[in-house]
């Protein structure tokens, strides 16, 4: 029995128990007044039957994987596997794919021999966990039915407590996930800073993470100055892209809310928001095949000798077009939410429409506008595909928009792609870059919240 089949059986048991509880509550209701509706009695029973069984399945699933690996490695076929851990893990992964019938044969011949052992162990331990979960579900249902319910049982209150606990659990999962991400970045970054000084990383002007892995291997000693990467990120995502996105997005929002006819707005606004749904690889193709050559030719015509077919300007312009909907939609909603009395009062006092927009509507809608700009900056900073295809991979510390630059996210992908050794400074540098980028984004959020709070107090 697989854990998936056990889960379905548990669901059926819970549904049957809930149905029986619902029917019993209906009978109690016919005999006299019932405190809670019958549906609450059914939901209460379903929750009590499901919760223990699901906890067992959630705990058993990671344990089963460990038990299966131990059983396979203790078998004669498992003992014959290589001692090198990475090679042994690769063989086990291939054997697991063969056992699941995802592939026919693996690259390593040992995986075909190990696959029957994995299938047998997974079936055995899956059956143990599944049967345990089903028995617990049946036991929970039996205990509930043995307890006599009277008409005054507050099933609705109990269900609401259950729902509050579920909502709290969902919130805690989000919080602990964020905490886990931060801690994983922090621990791996500390390992990196034991190999590379913090000052060299934060203030270095050269980025070349190639290092010799063995003592007898020729290679570079590595340079981990992150300033060119963060400058490229700011130059493309926070300067060039914002120069395009903020004016166009804000003016689009002003036109759609204050000047456009309802019929025009109903057509233009959806078309503008379509830009947010276009895959980034499409923008990357457009930047690399159409815009980048045109910008290179423009640079050559202007006498820029370093004009390249991969440039910060090409990536920044296309990225700015991509994030226009983020600025426009937030600004649109914020301007539309300003009370009409403020606009009408300004017009009644003799202000023109443009003066009303500049001096009344935009200051009142500033919190939403700042939020949209912040969302756009965060989206631009995290973009990778457009930069790879249009800006290149060279870590250049330059303000020349016609030159090739790279960003933090592109380098993180480069460092973590392929077979890497996670004890080397080259790979650990990706976590340090992610941690610093996280701190920069957090600082931007704090600044934006301060601005929003200040102006919100002024206009409430």
C-alpha positions in Angstrom: 0.0 0.0 0.0 1.3 3.4 -1.0 1.0 6.5 1.2 -1.2 8.1 -1.5 -3.6 5.2 -1.3 -3.6 5.4 2.5 -4.4 9.1 2.3 -7.4 8.4 0.1 -8.6 5.7 2.5 -8.3 8.1 5.4 -10.3 10.7 3.5 -13.0 8.2 2.9 -13.1 7.2 6.6 -13.3 10.8 7.6 -16.1 11.5 5.1 -18.0 8.4 6.2 -17.6 9.4 9.9 -18.7 12.9 9.2 -21.8 11.7 7.3 -22.8 9.4 10.2 -22.3 12.3 12.7 -24.4 14.6 10.5 -27.3 12.0 10.3 -27.1 11.5 14.1 -27.3 15.3 14.6 -30.3 15.4 12.3 -32.1 12.8 14.5 -31.3 14.8 17.7 -32.6 17.9 16.0 -35.9 16.1 15.2 -36.2 15.0 18.9 -35.7 18.5 20.3 -33.7 21.7 20.1 -30.1 21.4 18.9 -27.4 23.9 20.0 -25.4 23.8 16.7 -26.5 23.0 13.2 -26.0 19.3 12.1 -23.3 20.4 9.6 -21.0 21.5 12.4 -21.3 18.1 14.1 -20.2 16.5 10.8 -17.3 18.9 10.2 -16.2 18.4 13.9 -16.1 14.7 13.4 -14.2 15.0 10.1 -11.5 17.2 11.6 -11.0 14.9 14.6 -10.6 11.9 12.3 -8.4 13.6 9.8 -6.0 15.4 12.1 -4.2 12.5 13.9 -4.0 10.4 10.7 -2.5 13.3 8.7 0.0 14.0 11.4 1.1 10.3 11.3 1.5 10.5 7.5 3.4 13.8 7.6 5.8 12.4 10.2 6.2 9.0 8.5 6.9 10.3 5.0 10.5 11.6 5.7 11.1 8.7 8.1 10.2 6.2 5.3 12.8 7.7 2.9 15.5 7.3 5.6 14.4 3.8 6.4 14.3 2.8 2.7 17.8 4.1 2.2 19.1 2.2 5.3 17.4 -1.0 4.1 18.8 -0.7 0.6 22.3 0.1 1.8 22.3 -2.9 4.2 21.4 -5.3 1.4 24.1 -7.2 -0.5 23.6 -5.0 -3.6 23.8 -1.8 -1.5 27.0 -2.9 0.2 28.6 -3.3 -3.2 28.0 0.4 -4.1 31.0 2.8 -4.2 32.1 4.4 -1.0 32.1 7.9 -2.6 29.0 9.6 -1.2 28.1 11.7 -4.2 28.4 8.7 -6.6 26.3 6.5 -4.2 23.6 9.2 -3.9 23.5 9.5 -7.7 23.1 5.7 -8.1 20.3 5.7 -5.5 18.5 8.5 -7.2 18.6 6.7 -10.6 17.4 3.5 -9.0 14.5 5.3 -7.3 13.5 6.7 -10.7 13.6 3.2 -12.2 11.6 1.9 -9.4 9.0 4.6 -10.0 9.0 3.8 -13.7 10.1 7.3 -14.6 13.1 6.0 -16.6 13.9 2.6 -18.1 17.6 2.5 -17.2 20.1 4.7 -15.5 23.5 5.9 -16.5 25.1 3.7 -13.8 24.6 0.0 -14.2 24.3 -0.5 -10.5 21.0 1.5 -10.4 19.2 -1.3 -12.3 20.3 -3.8 -9.7 19.3 -1.6 -6.8 15.8 -0.6 -8.2 14.0 -3.8 -7.1 15.3 -3.4 -3.6 14.1 0.2 -3.4 10.6 -0.8 -4.8 10.4 -3.6 -2.2 11.5 -1.3 0.7 9.2 1.5 -0.3 6.2 -0.8 -0.6 6.9 -2.4 2.8 7.5 0.9 4.7 4.7 2.6 2.8 2.3 -0.1 3.9 3.4 0.2 7.5 2.8 3.9 7.6 -0.5 3.7 5.6 -2.0 1.0 7.8 -1.0 2.9 10.9 -2.7 6.0 9.6 -5.9 4.1 8.6 -6.0 2.4 12.0 -5.6 5.7 13.8 -8.4 7.2 11.7 -10.7 4.3 12.5 -9.8 4.5 16.1 -10.5 8.3 16.3 -13.9 7.7 14.6 -14.7 4.9 17.1 -13.8 7.0 20.1 -16.0 9.8 18.9 -19.0 7.6 18.3 -18.6 6.0 21.7 -18.8 9.3 23.4 -22.5 10.2 23.8 -23.4 13.6 22.3 -26.3 15.6 23.8 -28.3 18.3 22.1 -26.3 21.1 24.0 -22.9 20.0 22.6 -21.3 23.2 21.2 -20.0 21.8 17.9 -20.0 25.2 16.2 -17.7 26.6 18.9 -15.4 23.5 18.6 -15.2 23.9 14.8 -14.4 27.5 15.1 -11.5 26.7 17.5 -10.3 24.1 15.0 -10.4 26.7 12.2 -8.5 29.2 14.4 -5.9 26.6 15.0 -5.6 25.8 11.3 -5.2 29.5 10.4 -2.6 30.0 13.1 -0.7 26.9 11.8 -0.8 28.4 8.3 0.6 31.7 9.6 3.3 29.9 11.5 4.3 27.9 8.4 4.8 31.1 6.5 6.8 32.7 9.4 9.0 29.6 9.9 9.6 29.2 6.2 10.9 32.8 6.0 13.0 32.2 9.2 14.4 29.0 7.7 15.4 30.8 4.5 17.1 33.5 6.4 18.9 31.1 8.7 20.1 28.9 5.8 21.5 32.0 4.1 23.1 33.2 7.3 24.8 29.9 8.2 26.1 29.3 4.7 27.3 32.9 4.5 29.2 32.5 7.7 31.0 29.5 6.2 31.8 31.7 3.2 33.2 34.5 5.4 35.5 32.1 7.1 37.1 31.5 3.8 36.9 35.1 2.4 37.2 38.3 4.5 34.0 40.3 4.8 35.7 43.5 3.8 37.0 41.9 0.6 33.5 40.8 -0.3 31.7 44.0 0.5 34.3 46.5 -0.8 36.2 44.5 -3.5 36.0 45.8 -7.0 36.9 42.5 -8.8 34.6 39.5 -9.2 36.2 36.3 -10.5 35.0 33.3 -8.4 37.0 30.7 -10.2 39.3 28.8 -7.8 41.5 25.8 -7.9 39.8 22.9 -6.3 42.9 20.7 -5.6 46.3 21.6 -4.6 47.8 20.1 -7.8 45.3 21.9 -10.0 46.1 25.1 -11.9 43.5 27.8 -11.4 42.8 31.2 -10.1 42.9 32.0 -6.4 39.5 33.7 -6.8 38.3 37.3 -6.4 35.1 37.9 -4.6 34.5 41.6 -4.7 30.7 42.1 -4.9 30.5 45.8 -5.8 30.4 45.2 -9.6 27.5 42.8 -9.1 25.4 45.0 -6.9 26.2 48.0 -9.0 25.0 46.1 -12.1 21.8 45.2 -10.2 21.1 48.8 -9.2 22.2 50.1 -12.6 19.8 47.9 -14.6 17.0 47.3 -12.2 16.8 50.5 -10.1 18.1 53.2 -12.4 17.5 52.4 -16.1 14.4 50.3 -15.6 12.8 52.8 -13.2 13.6 55.7 -15.5 11.3 53.9 -18.0 8.7 52.4 -15.7 8.0 55.2 -13.2 7.1 58.0 -15.7 5.2 55.7 -18.1 3.4 53.8 -15.4 2.4 56.9 -13.4 1.3 58.8 -16.5 -0.7 55.8 -17.7 -2.5 55.7 -14.3 -3.2 59.4 -14.4 -4.6 59.2 -17.9 -6.7 56.2 -17.2 -8.2 57.6 -14.0 -8.6 61.2 -14.8 -8.7 61.8 -18.6 -9.8 58.5 -20.4 -13.4 57.9 -21.2 -14.9 54.8 -19.6 -14.9 52.9 -22.9 -11.2 53.7 -23.6 -10.3 52.7 -20.0 -12.1 49.4 -20.3 -9.9 48.5 -23.3 -6.5 50.1 -22.5 -6.2 49.0 -18.9 -6.5 45.2 -19.6 -4.1 45.6 -22.6 -1.6 47.3 -20.3 -1.8 44.6 -17.7 -1.1 41.9 -20.3 2.5 43.1 -20.1 2.8 41.5 -16.6 1.7 38.1 -18.0 4.3 37.9 -20.8 7.0 35.3 -19.9 10.3 36.9 -19.1 12.1 34.7 -21.7 10.0 36.4 -24.4 11.2 39.8 -23.2 14.7 38.4 -23.2 14.4 37.2 -26.8 13.1 40.7 -27.8 15.9 42.4 -25.9 18.7 40.1 -27.3 17.5 39.8 -31.0 15.9 43.2 -31.6 16.8 45.9 -29.1 20.4 45.0 -28.2 21.6 45.2 -31.9 19.8 48.5 -32.4 21.4 49.9 -29.2 24.9 48.7 -30.3 24.5 50.3 -33.7 23.3 53.5 -32.0 26.4 53.5 -29.7 28.7 53.0 -32.7 27.0 55.8 -34.5 27.6 58.1 -31.5 31.2 57.1 -31.4 31.1 54.8 -28.4 34.0 52.4 -29.0 32.9 50.0 -26.2 29.4 49.5 -27.5 28.5 45.9 -27.1 25.7 43.6 -28.4 25.0 42.9 -24.7 24.4 46.1 -22.8 22.9 47.3 -19.6 20.7 49.7 -21.6 19.1 47.0 -23.6 18.3 44.9 -20.5 17.1 48.0 -18.5 14.8 49.3 -21.2 13.1 46.0 -21.7 12.9 45.4 -17.9 11.3 48.8 -17.5 8.6 48.0 -20.0 8.0 44.7 -18.2 7.3 46.3 -14.9 5.2 49.2 -16.1 2.0 47.3 -15.1 3.2 47.0 -11.5 3.6 50.8 -11.2 0.5 51.6 -13.2 -1.9 49.2 -11.5 -0.9 50.3 -7.9 -1.0 54.0 -8.8 -4.3 53.5 -10.6 -6.0 51.9 -7.6 -4.5 54.5 -5.2 -5.6 57.5 -7.3 -9.1 56.0 -7.7 -9.4 55.4 -4.0 -8.8 59.1 -3.1 -12.2 60.5 -1.9 -14.0 62.4 -4.6 -14.7 65.3 -2.2 -11.0 66.2 -2.2 -10.9 66.4 -6.0 -14.2 68.3 -6.2 -13.2 70.7 -3.5 -10.0 71.5 -5.4 -11.8 72.1 -8.6 -14.5 74.2 -6.8 -11.7 76.5 -5.5 -10.6 77.2 -9.0 -7.7 74.8 -9.4 -7.3 73.3 -12.9 -7.4 69.6 -13.4 -3.6 69.3 -13.7 -3.1 71.3 -10.5 -5.6 69.1 -8.7 -3.7 66.0 -9.9 -0.3 67.4 -8.8 -1.2 69.0 -5.6 -4.2 67.0 -4.3 -4.6 63.5 -5.8 -0.9 62.4 -6.1 0.0 63.5 -2.5 -3.1 61.8 -1.2 -2.3 58.6 -3.2 1.4 58.6 -2.4 1.3 55.5 -0.1 -0.1 53.4 -2.9 2.3 54.9 -5.5 5.3 54.2 -3.3 4.1 50.7 -2.8 3.8 50.1 -6.5 7.3 51.5 -7.1 8.7 49.3 -4.4 7.0 46.3 -5.9 8.4 47.2 -9.3 12.0 47.6 -7.9 11.8 44.3 -6.1 10.6 42.6 -9.3 13.4 44.2 -11.3 16.1 43.3 -8.8 15.0 39.7 -8.9 14.9 39.4 -12.7 17.4 37.0 -14.2 16.4 35.8 -17.7 16.4 39.3 -19.4 19.8 40.1 -17.9 21.3 36.8 -19.0 20.1 37.2 -22.6 20.6 41.0 -23.0 23.2 42.2 -20.5 25.7 39.3 -20.5 27.7 37.7 -17.7 30.6 40.1 -17.4 31.0 41.7 -13.9 32.0 45.2 -15.0 32.0 48.2 -12.7 31.0 50.8 -15.2 28.4 53.5 -15.7 28.5 53.1 -19.5 25.0 51.9 -20.5 26.4 50.5 -23.7 28.7 48.1 -21.9 28.0 44.6 -20.7 27.2 44.1 -17.0 25.7 41.4 -14.8 23.6 41.2 -11.7 23.5 39.4 -8.4 20.8 37.0 -9.4 22.5 36.0 -12.6 25.7 35.2 -10.7 23.8 33.2 -8.1 22.4 31.0 -10.9 25.9 30.7 -12.4 27.4 29.6 -9.1 24.8 27.0 -8.3 24.3 25.5 -11.7 25.8 22.1 -12.4 27.8 19.8 -10.2 29.3 22.0 -7.5 31.3 21.3 -4.3 29.5 23.0 -1.4 32.6 23.3 0.7 34.3 25.8 -1.8 34.2 29.5 -1.5 33.0 29.7 -5.1 29.7 28.0 -4.3 29.2 29.5 -0.9 29.5 32.9 -2.4 26.0 32.5 -3.8 24.6 32.4 -0.3 26.5 35.5 0.7 25.2 37.3 -2.3 21.7 36.2 -1.5 22.0 37.4 2.1 23.2 40.8 1.2 20.5 41.2 -1.5 17.9 40.2 1.1 19.2 42.8 3.5 19.1 45.5 0.8 15.6 44.6 -0.1 14.6 44.7 3.6 16.1 48.2 3.9 14.2 49.4 0.9 11.0 48.0 2.4 11.7 49.9 5.7 12.4 53.1 3.9 9.2 52.8 1.9 7.1 52.0 5.0 8.5 55.1 6.7 7.6 57.3 3.7 4.1 55.7 3.5 3.4 56.2 7.2 4.6 59.8 7.2 2.3 60.9 4.4 -0.6 58.7 5.4 -0.7 60.5 8.8 -0.7 63.8 7.0 -3.8 62.9 4.8 -5.9 60.9 7.2 
